Amino acid sequence: MGNSVRGESLLSTHGAAVPITHYFSPDMWIEGAALAQLDHVAGLRGVDAVAAFPDLHPGKYGPAGIAVLSRRLHPQLIGNDIGCGMALFELDLAPHRLKLDRAVERLRGMEAEPAFDPGEALAALGLPGDLYAQALGTIGGGNHFCELQAVERTIGEEGAPGVDARKLHLLVHSGSRGLGAFVFGQTLDIGPVIGPGLDPLSAEGLYWRHQHDLCVAWASLNRRMIAARAASALRCEARLVTDVPHNLVRESGEGFVHYKGAAAVRPGGIAPIAGSRASLSYVVQALDGTDASLGGISHGAGRKYDRATMHGRAGRNRSERDALLRNEWGGHVICDDRNLVVEEAASAYKDAGHVVRELAEAGLVRPLAAMKPLVTYKKAFDGPPDRSREKPSLDRAGRRSAHERR
């Protein structure tokens, strides 16, 4: 473990001083490995600035919880879940009307809910109707989830715009599924991407940007379709409050801002900051200070312990694992994968409340509400089969090749 003081450090790379701004204090748990990765990212070709947030933790090609301004594209920083994000929905269902046991039973089968036609949903967005259509409306594995939440409390005297304490909410965390994995694998095949990155105006750079945009649009639609299925299961309607991606690239006047596990926000925007299935999540409003943070804030609590380590820390017997499926508010977790139950235990994550306080003290956000988890859906073995990787490859226009269409 290592900690860093909030402020700027300078790393000399390719003869230039690259500012790395830390939006966390010495009180925040930050692994030394994440700080080392942060220095490495600052040394990548074309990088001009790096912002690091309180949920910072190590990743495969660089840390999660960062925003990076670069004149070149670095697809490895975004990874394979291009477009992953979190969307918050308001349900037309009051907390006092909720029968929790019935909600658990209904949500267990949510991914089989026929709430939409995948081809029609894709076509309505201008995407090919067969673009990973079988995976649309599915959550995936890892830290992805669909969570039924209630407002635990609103924060501040000004109220919580966009958050109605009289309604239940859904928080959906998912991304581009097999589509993003395919695009990332395809990108790694085109040449030396890691390190030098891509020239944004080269054929390879333009191709990746096009495929990236497809993934971002698909992932956003996926979150809406997950919510549609959950609302259908609960016999109610869902209204989108906000949808904030955290694995993507946005073009700016100074280059390209890469967000890896960092919510891409604009001043005044509403964003969720996820806790864990047994801790509070938060809804915040981005402040003008996010202009300096490259438009980034934390998207969640951030991991404190990696997946392998958790197998020695939690769920050592059946009784402990069963306990991990409940929380202090009487909430339930739907997850039939024993390993995932352990790896995603609340103790694997930092305290989201601490993360929000650090962001607020840095002048990046105003907390609006704390949300308690009632039902967290992650994986049900009796659900539909995962066909997210069954689709054929795409050509440069984002469609199947002519050979594969025949």
N, C-alpha and C positions, 0 to 999 in steps of 0.2 A: 504494500500500500504506500502511496505517496500523496501529498497534498500540495497545492499551489495557491498562492495569494491571488485574490481577484485583481486583475489589471493586465498590463501588457508585458510580454517578454519579446525579445528580438532574436531571431535565429538567422545567422548568416548563411545564405545558400546561393550558389551561382553568382557570388559577388554582390548580392542584394540583401538588405535587411528586411525580413518578412515578419510583420507583427502578428503575434499570437495573443489574442485577448482571452483571458480566463474570466468567465462570468460565474465564478464560485469562490468561496472563501476558504481559509484553512480548515474550517469546521466540516467541510464536505468530504465524504469518503471518495477518494480518487485513487485508482490503482496506478502504481508506478509504470506498469506496462502500457497503460493508456496514455500517460504523459510522454513516454518514449515514442509511441506511435504518432502522437501529435507532432512531435518534432520532425519525424520522418515525413509526414504529410506536408509540413511547411517547406520541406526541401524538394518537393516534386517540381518538375519543370513547369514554369508558367504561373506558379502560385504566388499571389500578391498579398493575401491576408487570410487569417484563420481565426474563427471564433469557436470557443469551447464552452459547453454548458454543463450545469451541475449533474446531469445524468451521464456524463462521459464515462465510457468503459471500453475495454479492448474489443476489437473486431478482427476479421480475417485479413483484410487489406488495409485497414486503418481503423481508428476508433469510431464508435457510434456516439452521437451527441455533439456533432460539429457542423459548422458551415464554412465552406472554403471558396474564396474568390480566386479564379484562375483564368488566364488568357487561353488555356488549352482545356480540352475535355479529359476527364479522368474517370472513365466508366467504372473502374474497380472500386472507387470510393462509394459509389451508389450501390453496387452489388447486384444480386440477382432479383431482389424483390422491388423492382423499379415501380415507383408510384405508390408504394405502401404508405398508409396513412391512417388517421382516425377520424371517424365521422360521428357526430352526436345528433340524435333524433329525439324529438318530443313525441310521446304517445298520447292519444286522446283517452287515457286511462288514468284514473286517480289512484293514488297509493292505497286508500282505504277500501277500494274495490278489489284489490289484488288478493287472490287466493294462491298463496305461494306454492303449495304442493301441486296444485293444478297447473300453475305456470311452468314448474319444473317438468312435469309430465308432457306438456304440450311443446315446450322448447326442445326437449330431447329429440323430437322428430322434425325440427325446423328445416333442416337442409333438404328434406323431401317435400316441403310445401310447394305446391304448384302455383305460386303466387304471380308468375310472369312467364312470358315466352322468351327464352334467351335470344333467339334470332331477331325477334321484333325489338327487344330492348337494345341490342347491339346496333341494329339498322337505324333506330331512332336517333342514335348518337353519331351516325355517320360512319360506323365501323362495320367491317364485313360481318354478315350475319352468322358465319360459322367460325368466327375468331375465338377459339377456345370456349365455345358456347357451353359445353358440358360442365365446365368448371365455374361458370358464372353463378354468383350467389352462394359460393362455398368459402369457408373461412380459411382452411389450411391448417398447418401445424405450428410448432414452435410457440411463440408468444402471442399468436393471433387469437382473437376471441370476439364473441358478441355478448355483451353484458347488459342485463336489465338493472337499472339503477333508480334510486330515489334520492331526492335532495335531502342531505343530512342537515345542512344549514346554508344560508346565504351569508356572504361576507361583506362587510362595509356598510356604511350608512346610505350610500347611493343606490343600493339595490343591485340586482343581478340581471341586466338586460339580456334577453334571449333565454333565460332559465326560469321556468315557471315551477315553483315549489309545489303547486297543486297537481302536477302531472308526473307520471313516470317517464323515464328516458331510456334510450338504448345508446350504448357506446360500442361502436364497431371498429375493430382493428384488423385490417386485412390488406392484401396487396394484389399483385398481378399474377399470382399463382404460377402455373407452368409457362405462361407467356413470357413473364419476366425472366424466368430461368433459361428459356430457350434463347432469348435475345442476348442475355449475358454470355451464355456459352458461345453463341455465334460471334460475339464481339471479341472474346478471347482468342478465337480462331483466326482473326484477320491479321494478326501481327503483334509486334511488341507494344502492347497497350500499357502494361504496368510500368510505371516510371515515367517514360516520356509522354504518355498520353496521346491524344489525337488532336490534330489541327482541325479546328471547328469548320473550316471551309474546304477541307479535303473531302474526297468521295467517301472515305471511311467515316469521317466526322459527321458529314451530312446524313449518311445512312443511319448512324447510331442515334443522332438526334431525332430522326423520323421514327425509328422504332421505339425510342424512349417515349416520345409523345403518345404513341399508340398504347404503351403500357400504362402511362399515367392516366389516360382517359379510361382504359379498361378497368383499372384498379378502383377509380372513383365510382364507376358504374357498379362494380362488384360490391362495394360497401352499401350502395343504395339497394341493391337486390338482396343482400343479406338482411338488411333491415326490413325489406318488404316481406321476406319469408318469416322473420321473427314476429312481425306485426300480424301477419296472417295466422300464425300459430296461436297468438294471444287474442285473436278476434278483435283487433283494433286497427287504427290507422297510425302511420308514422309520418312526421313532418321533419324535414331536414333543418337542423339548427346551424350546423357548420360542418364542413369537410376540409380537413387540413392534412395534406401529404407531408411525409417527412423523409422520403427517399427519392430524390429527384434533382434535376438541374434546372435553374432558371437563368435566362439571359438578362444581363443588366448593362447599363451604359459603360461599365468598366470591364466587362468580361462575363464569365459564367459562374454563378454561385451554385456550388454543390452542397446539397443537404443530405447528410447521412445520419439518420436517427435524430434529426433536428426538425421541428415543425417549422414550415415555411409560412410566415405570417406577415401581415402588414399592419401599421398602426391603426388601432380601433377595431381590429378583427377579433373574433371570439375563437378560442381554441381549447380543446380538452387536454389535460395532462393526466395520463393514466397512472393509477396506483397499481395494486395487484388485486387478485380475486378475494383477498381477505383484508384489504386496506382501502382507505378513501382515495378516490380520484378527485380531480379539481377541474373547474372551468375558469378560465382566465381571459382577460382582455389585453391584447398587445398594446404597448405604449409607444410613444415616439422614439424612445431609446432603442427600439429594434432596428431603426435605420442604421445605427452604428454596429449592431450585431449581425450585419449582413442579412437582416430579415429573418433571423432564426431565434428560436427558444427551445427549451426541452420539450419532448413529446410525451415523456413518461418519467417514471422514477429512475429507470436505468438499472442494469444488473449490478449486484454487489458480488455475487459468486457465480462462477460459470456452471454450465450444466453438469459436467462431470463431477465437480466438487459437491454439488447438492446431494448426490447419492450417498455421501457419507455424513450429511448434515441433517437430513429430514427423511421421514417416511421409512424408518429402518425396520418397521414391522407393520403388519396389517392394521393394527389399532391406530398407529401414527398416521398411516396413509388415509384411513377413513376420516380422521380428524381434519386432514387437509382439505376435505371436500365440504367443510362447513366454515362459517365465519361468525364473528361475535354479534352480528345483526340477525342471525338466524338464516343467513343466505346459504345457497347451495352452489356447488360446482358440478357441472356435467362434463366429466372427462373419464372415459373408460380406458385410457392409456396409462398404465401404472407408472411408467417412466416419466411421462409428461406431467403427471400429478406431482411427482417429486421435484422435477427440474423447474417447474413453474410455481413452486411454493412461495408464499409471501416473503419468507426470509431470504429468498434469492435476490430480492430487490431492495434498493434504497427506499427511504421514506419519501413519498411523493410530496408530503407536506413540507419537508425540509427543502426539497428541490424548488417548490413554489416560493418559499420564503427567500431563497437565494436569488431567484429571478426577480422578485419584487424589490429586494434590496439593491439589485443592480439597475433598477429603473426600467426593466423590460416588460413587466406585466402588472396588472391589477387583479388580484384574486376576486372572483365573483361568487363561487359556490363550491361547497364540498359535497361529493356524491358518494353514497354508500352502495356497495354491490349486493344485489338480492339474488340474482341467478346469473352465473357465468357459464356460457356454453363454449367448450373447447373442442371436444371430440366424443362422438358416440359411435361405438362399433356397430350398432344396429342401424346406422344411417345408410345413405346411398353410397355406392362405390365411388372412389376418387378417380375420375377420368381426366384430371387436369393436364396430364402429359400425353394424352392419346392423339392430339391433333398433329397434322403434318407441319413441316416447316413453312416459313413465310418467305415470299420474295421481297424485293426492295419496296414495293408498293404496299406491303403489309397484307398481301393475299397469298394463297397457295400458288405454287409454281404451276405453269401450264401443264407440265408433265404429270404432276400429282392430281390435277383436276380431271385428267382424262380417265 
